[in-house]
Amino acid sequence: MRSKERRSFLLEALRGGAVDVEDLARRFEVSASSQRQAINGAEKEAIARAAIGLLADDDALILDAGSTVSAFGRLLKGRRHRVVTNNLSLVPVLAEAADIDLTMLGGALRATSMSTVGPLAMDAMGRMTADKLFTSADGIVADRGLCEASLDQVALKALMMRQAREIVVLADATKLSRGDQAFWAPLPNRWILVTDRRATAEQCEIFAAAGARVIRAEA
């Protein structure tokens, strides 16, 4: 399916209320974040549960795209938060949560991650701040930051980091010290890394030395 056809189909699906991400992924014939959730799924769920413990009541949140952030977002039902996100997979979840004040970032559709990016998303994000950002990436390197497959992704990610008081990176152990993408978003001097129990003590020490408070989630 061509990019223009994907956008048209997605708009029709949203108008009709058909926002099941797995179904959209099949129709788009793309490897969407719903399919990525199956990879290291138990670890991602454990990371999400551990990250919930970082929240204070009524925190304003920015939620980035990605399957681990999606797992975290699904746990917000029943809580009270203002949420800003470009993560389309969270629309059917958080739109029905009575105490979630949800703002979606518009912009260009990135079908492979079911997210929005680009100038419109950047403009909207620049007008809002939050207490905490929950983000992820294709890879994370202690002395470089977060890497992604496109410049649009890291540009929005870097802006999200500037607009939040506290940065929380959700990354399973396979993402640690992995830098095989070409585009980078630097991390601040102080941030939080939530990973899973497969992360080695040496890996945790490397990230702690780079300014991270490391939390290793139990399955």
Secondary structure, DSSP 8 states (H G I E B T S, - for coil): --HHHHHHHHHHHHHTT---HHHHHHHHTS--HHHHTTTTHHHHHHHHHHHHTT--TT-EEEE-SSHHHHHHHHTTTTS-EEEEE-BGGGHHHHTT-TTEEEEE--SEEETTTTEEESHHHHHHHTT--EEEEEE--SEEETTTEEEES-HHHHHHHHHHHHHEEEEEEE--GGGBT---SSEEE---SSEEEEEETTS-HHHHHHHHHTTEEEEEE--
